[in-house]
Amino acid sequence: MTAKKENQTTVNSALPATEEKRIVRKLSLVGIIGNTVLSGFKIIAGIAGHSGAMISDAVHSCSDVFATFIAFLGVKLSKKPSDDSHPYGHERFECVASLVLGVILLGTGLGIGAVGAKNIISGNYETLSVPGAIALAAAVVSIVVKESMFWYTRYYAKKINSSAFMADAWHHRSDAFSSIGSLLGIGGAMLGFPVLDSVASVVICLFILKVSYDILKDAISKMLDTACDESYEAELRQFIEKQSEVVRVDMLRTRMFGNKIYMDLEIEVDGDKPLRESHAVAEQVHDDVETAFPDIKHIMIHVNPSEVE
């Protein structure tokens, strides 16, 4: 985990389960309804305004509807309690949801880019339609709406520490960038350069592919039990070594399990302490760390004896 990176969210305080469910429902409702209305408007504007770039942009918005539903499903499944078959919980369902989101974006981007590239390579620019004003207006509306949805989803994704909804937020941002490309392409085409509408589709494709790459990279990293970054582990080590009765930290390892962290720890305590007292020190460290770092779900602690005079 790169603990300070935004798409690998960390939580500042634990939220009640009922509050998390409320936020997840709200994010899902806003995402699905907002994207459905916006994509319908952009499809109509793209067809009426004869703009391939706006139709491509509309397809991207349509994919957002499925993306939000997948994020909702992934988060809902990840909250299932541990059971005999899954003693470590179900947090990796969020990673699966993020992987699906990344693949949807990848396919969407490649499809949009292929259509735009075909029009550019054909060279028949005189036959390309000049977009109408409605397509230009749709691009402006899309930029405002999708940027607003990005900030809204990003805020709550950070609040509930959800990588799936953070991926969904960046999906909204990629759509806003797509609409900027549409705006420039449509505007250029209206000024007498119709090929720019197709160029805009290719630019949109590149934005989408970049976001897809980032989402897939983050999800795969978490699926592979990647360690937290050095600064996060250094902060942990410093906190633990300040705890009462801890002589030093001999070993500290972390790994991401979905959006949670598992930790293996070896600490030294006074070797002359009775077993019960050494165990009590380990229990106190365990509780203090999980309280101070809520994204850490579990710690396995081993106590080593230290020669303390």
N, C-alpha and C positions, 0 to 999 in steps of 0.2 A: 504493500500500500504506500502510495505517496500521500501521506496524511494531509499535506497542505494543498494538494491539488483540488480544484473545485469539483471535478467529476468523480472524485473519490471522497465523498462527503464524510464529515465527522460530525458528531452530535455534541452539543454543549450541555444539554440536560435531558434526562429521560422524560418522555411524555407519557401520560396515561394511555392505556390501550384504546379507550373510548375516544380520546382526542385524536389519536393517530387514525382510527377508522373514519372519523368525521372528515379529517383533512384529505384522506385518500379518496373518499366519495366525492368531496368537493372538487378536487383536482380532476378527477375522471369526468365529472359532469361538465365542468368548464371546457375541458379539452375536447370532448366528443361533440358537444353542442356547438361550441365555437368553430371547430374545424369543419363540421358538416355544413353550417350556414356559409362560412367563408368559401369553402371549396365549391359549393353550388353557385355562389355569386361569381366566382372567378371563371368557372366553366362557361356560364352564360355570357360573361363579358368577353371571354376569349373567342367564343364562337361568333357573337354579334360584332365584335371588333376585329375579326379576322387576324388574331394574333396567336401564332404558334407558341411564343414565349409565355403568354398568359395561360394558354391551355396546359403547357408543361408545368407552370407554377400551380395550376389547379390540381393536377395529378399529384404533385408533391403534397398539397394540403389534404387531399384524399387519403394519402398514406399516413398522415398525422392522426386520422380518426382511428385507424387500426393500431397505430403506435400507442396511442393513449389507452386503448382497451387492453393491449398486451401489457403495458406498464401496470395498469390496475390489477390484472390477473396475476402478474408476477409478484407484486407487493402483497396481495391478499394471500397467496399460497405461501409466501415466505414467512408470514406471521403464524402459520400453523405451529402448535406446540410440539415439542419433542415426543417421540414415541419409541417403541421397542425397535422398530426397523430403522429409525433415524434419530439416534440418541443425541446427535449434535444439532438437531433442529433442521429447518428447511430454508435457511437464509439464501442458499444458492439459487433458489427459484428467481431471485432478482437478477442474478447474473444471466440465467437462461433468457429472461425477458429482455435484458439489454442486448444479448446476442441476436435475438429475433428482430429487435428494433434496428440493429446495425445492418442486418441482412436485408430488411425491407428498404432501408435507405440506399443501400448499395444497388439493389435492383432498380429502384426508382431513378437514381442518378444515372445509371448506365442507359436506361431506356430513354430518358430525356435527352441525354447527350447524343445518342445514336440518331434520333430524329433531326436534331439541330445540325449535326455534322453532315448528314445526308443532303440537307438543303444547301449547305455551304459548298460541298464538293461538287454538286450537280452543276453549279455555275449558271443556272437559269434564273438569275436574280430579277429579270424583268417580269417574270411570271409570278413572283411572290407578291402577296397582297400587302397593302399598306394598312397597318392597324388603325382602328378608330379611337376616338377620345375616350370611349367607355373602358377600353382596355387599359389606357393610361390611368384613369381614375381608379380602376380596380387595383392596380399596382400600388398606388398611394395608400388606399384603404388597407390592403394586405400588410404593408410595411408597418403601419401603426398598430393594427390588431395583433399581428404575430409578435412584434417586439414587446407589446404589453403582456401577451401570454407567456413569453419567455421569462420576463421578470417575475410574474406571478407564480409560475410553476417552479422556478428556481428558488424562490423564497421558501416555499413550503417543502420542496424536496430537501433543502438543507435542514429545515426544522425537524423533519421526520427521518433524516439520514437515509434517503432512498436513492440508490444509484439508478434504478429504473426510471423514476420520475425526473431525475437530473438528466438522464439521457433524453427523456421526452422534452424537457425544457430546451435542450440544445437542438432538438428536432424543430421546435418552434423558431429558434434563432436562425437555423439554416433556411427555414422557409422565409423569414424576413430578408435574409441575404438574397435568396432567390428572387424575391419581389423587387429588390433593388436592381438586380440584373435585368429583370423584366422591364422596369421603369426606364432604364437607360436604353435597352434595346428597342422598346416600343417608341420612345421619344426619338431615337435616331432614325428609326424607320419612317416615322411621320415627317421627319425633316428631309426625306429624300434618299435614305439609305436602307431599303427594305431588308437587305441581308443581315442588318444588325439585330433584327428580331430573332433570327436563327442563331446568331453569335451569342445572344443573351441566353438561349437555351443551353449552349455549351458551357457558358460561364456558370449557370445555375447547376449544371451537372458537376462541375469541379467543386463548388461549395458543398454540395450534398455528399460527394465522395469523401471530402476531408472530414466532415462530421461523422460519417459512417465509420471511417478508419479509427477515429478517436474513441467512439463508443465500443467498437469491437475490441480494440486494444485493451481498454479498461476492463471489459467484461472477462476477457480471456485471462488477464493478469490476476483477477480475483478468483477465477476458477482454478488457477494453478497454485493456490496457497502462497502467493507472493508475499514477501515480508514487508513490513512497514518501512518507511524511509529512515535514513540514519538520524535525522533530527528528531523524529518522533520517538525512536528507541532511546536516544540520548536523554530526552525529557523523562521517559519512563525510568531509566536507570538512575538518574539524578533524584527523582522522587522517592524511589525505593531505598536508596542508600541513606536518605535522610530519616528513614523510619527508625523508631526506637528499637534498640537491641540488634539491628542489622549491622554487621561489621562491614560487609561489602557484597556486591553482586558478582558471582562467579560466572554465570551464564544467563543470557537473556535472548530468547528467540520469539519472534512474532510471525503470525501468518493470517492472511485475510480469508474469511469464510463468508462469502457473500459480502454483506455490508458490516459484518462483525469481525472482531479480532480475537484470535486465540493465542495464548502466550505460554511458553515453557520457561521456567525460572529456577535458577539455583542461587541460593543465598547462603552466606556464612553467618553463623551465630556462635556465641561463646561455647566452646566444646565441653566445658564443665557444667553446662546447664542440664538439668534433668530432661528427659524426653518430653514430658508434658509441657514444660515451659518452652522448649524449642518449638513444639507443635503450636503452642499459643501464639508465638511470634509469627510463624508462618501464616496462621489464620488471620491475624491482624493485618499483615501485609496484603494478603489476598483481598480482604474486605476494603481496605483503604484504597488500593489500586482500582478496584472495580467501581468504587464510589467516585474517585477523582477522574477516571477515564471511562465514561459510560459506554463507549463503543467497544470496550473489551468485554466479551461475553464470559470467558472462562480463563482461569490461570491454573496451571499445574506447577506446584512449588516443591522443590527438593531442598532439604536443609543439609548443609555441610558443616562439620565442626571446625571451629577456628581456635587457634592457640592464642588466647587473650590473657595477658598477664594482669 
